Amino acid sequence: MRNRSILLAGLALLLIIVAPLVEAAGESGPNGQKSLVQTTPEKSKPEVIQPAPKNIKEKTAICVFLAWLWLLIGVLIYFLRLKIKEADRIFNLKFYSF
C-alpha cells in the first residue's frame, strides 16, 4: 500500500513537470521555430495582456518550483504522520499516567 502511494505521488510529480514542457514544444512551427506571422488586432478591441512566462526557461522554473513545493508539503505531511503515530504509541503505553 505504501509503495503504491509513493508510486502515485511520483507519477503525479512527473506529470506536473513534463506536461508544460510538452505543451511548449507543441507551440513551435514545423521546423522547430516559432512562427513570426501574427494577425493585426482590430482597433475597436482593446488588447488584453495576460501575465504568462515568456520562454521555456521561465515555464520550467515555475514547474520546478511547484514540484519542490508539493514535495515539501508531502514530506511535512509524512513527518506529521510519524509524530501522530508516536504520540498514539506513548498514549497507549500510558507513559504520562496521572
N, C-alpha and C positions, 0 to 999 in steps of 0.2 A: 504494500500500500504506500509506504513512504517513497520507494523508488519510483512508483507511478506518479506521485505528486511532483517529485523532483523533475521527472521527465517532462511532465506537462508544463511546469514552470519554465524549463529550459526551452521548450518548443515555443511558448508564448514570447519569451525574450527574443528568440531568433526571429520570429515574425515581426516583432516591433522594430528590429534593427534592419532586416532585409527588405521589408515592404516599401519604405520610401526610396531605397536605392533602385529597386526595380521600376518604380513609378518615374523616377528621374531619368532613367535610361530610356523609357518609352517616349519621352518628350523630344528627343533628338530626331533629326531628319533621317533620310535613308542612308546617307554617307556618314552618319555619326556626328554631324554638325547640326546645330540649331538653325532653323530656317530664319532668314533675315526678312522675309516678306511679312509685312504687318498691314493690317487694314487700318485705314484712317477713321477715327471715331467721328460720328456726326457732331456738328456744332451745337445742336439743341440738347444733347445729353451730356451732363457733367461726367467727367472721368472719375470713376470710383477707384481709389487706391486702397488695396488690401495689403497689410503687412505680411510678408512671407520671406522665407530665406531666399537669397539671391542665387546661390550656386550650390553644387553638390557638397562642398565643404561645410557650409552652414547647415544644410539638411542633415549631414552625417553627425555634426556636432550636437544638434538638437536630439537626434536619435540616441546617441551615446549618453547624453545627459539623462534622458528619460530612462534608458536601460539601467544606469547606475542608480537612479532614484528608486526604481522598482526593486532592484536588487537590495538596496539598503533597507527598504521597507520590509522585504521578505526576511532579511537577516534579523531585523529588530523584532519581528513577529516570532521568529524561531526562538530567540533568546527570551522573549516574554513567556512563551510556552514552557521553556525549561524552568524559568523561575516559578511559574504556577505549579508545575509538577513537583518541584522541590518543596514549595510551601505546603502542598497537599500531603506529601510524604511526612514532613515534620509534624503536621497536624494529626495525621493518623498514628504516629508514634507517641503522641501526647507528650512531646518534648517540653512544651511550656504548659504543663498542667498546673492549674491554680486551685 
